[in-house]
Amino acid sequence: MTSVVTISFSRPVHVHELRSGDIFVFPDAAHTALIVLDTREIPVSPELVLVCLTLTGCEPISLPRTTPVTALRMVRKVALKCLLCGKPTETELNLPKDGEPISVVCDDHDPTGTAVPTA
């Protein structure tokens, strides 16, 4: 079993970081969860880029890309190298629940002692 060391994911997320399947709330409406179906960026000027969010149950909304929101579900595949051997490992994490990854120990170095030694 791959062991991932994470740190708490408590930072606000900017809308440009959202992807299809993510769930978020606006800080001022913390009880209204919104599910992202699709996102696309709309350049308005060199200083302003809007993100058009297609959400379930409501009309699409466009917000400046740095608008802060609170992520409730943000599943991402992360690739890290094993801390002990450098072997690349990819794992899937729900960042708000699991935290942001900082290091990983691959299956070959299973801390429970159940890994099978390689020849």
N, C-alpha and C positions, 0 to 999 in steps of 0.2 A: 504494500500500500504506500503510495506516494505521500510524503508528509510536507505540507506547505506551511511556512511561517508567514503570518499576516499581521498587519496592524489595523486598528479600527478605521472604518471608512465613515468618517463623520463630516467630511467637507461637503459644502454645497457643490452641486454639479451644474455646469453651464449647459444650456439647451443644445448646443452644438455637439455635446458628448453623447446625447441620447441616440438610441438605435431602435429599430423595430423590435417589439417585445418588451421594451423597458416600461417600468411603471414608476410614476413620479407624482409628487404633489407640489403645489406652490406653497411657499412658507406661510402665506396669509390664509391659506385654505387647506390646512393639514389633514382634513377629514375627507377630501375629495380626490381620490386616486384616479389618475388618468393613464390609460394604456396607449403607448405609441404604436401606430400601425406603419407609419412611414415618415421619413424626414427628407427635406431637400433644402439646400441653401439658395438664397436669392440675393445676389449682389445688388445693392442699391447705389452705393457709391464706394470709393476707396476706403472710406471710414466706417461704412455701415453695411453689414451683411445680415440679412434676416434668415431665420430658420423657419420654414413652413412645416408644422407638425400636423400630421393626419392622426387623429385620435379616435378611439371608439366612443360612440354615442354623442359626438358633437361635431360641429363644423371645424374645418382646418383652422389653425391659428398661426399667425406669423409673429415671431418675437426676435429681438436682437439676439445674436448668437451667444452673448455673454450673460443673458438673463439667468439668474441663479434659481435652481429648483432643488428639491430634496428627493433623491432617488430612493425608491422602496425596493425595486428589483432592477438589477443591472447585470445580467449574466454576460461574462466575457471569458473567452479562451485566452489564457496567458501562457507564454512560453518562457521558461527559465532554465538555467543550467543547474544541474545538481551541485550542491555546495561541496560535495566530497569528491566527485569524479569528473564533473563538467559535462556529463551526458545531458543533452537537451531533453526537457520534459515539458509536455503540454498538458494543462489541466483546466477545467472549467470551474469558475467561481461566480457566485452571486455576490458582487462586491459589497453592497450594504449589509448583507447577512454574514458573509464569510470574512470580509475585510480585504484590504489591498495586499497582494503578495509581495514579500521582500526576499524570500529564499525558499528553496525546495531541496528535499533529499529524495532521490529516486527509489524505485522499488528494490534496486540492488543493495540498498543500505537501509532497509526497513528497520525502524527502531524497535519493533516488537520482536525481532529475532526470527520471523517466519520466512524471510527471504531465502531463496535457494541459491547457494553459491554458484557462480558461473565458472566454467572450466577454462 
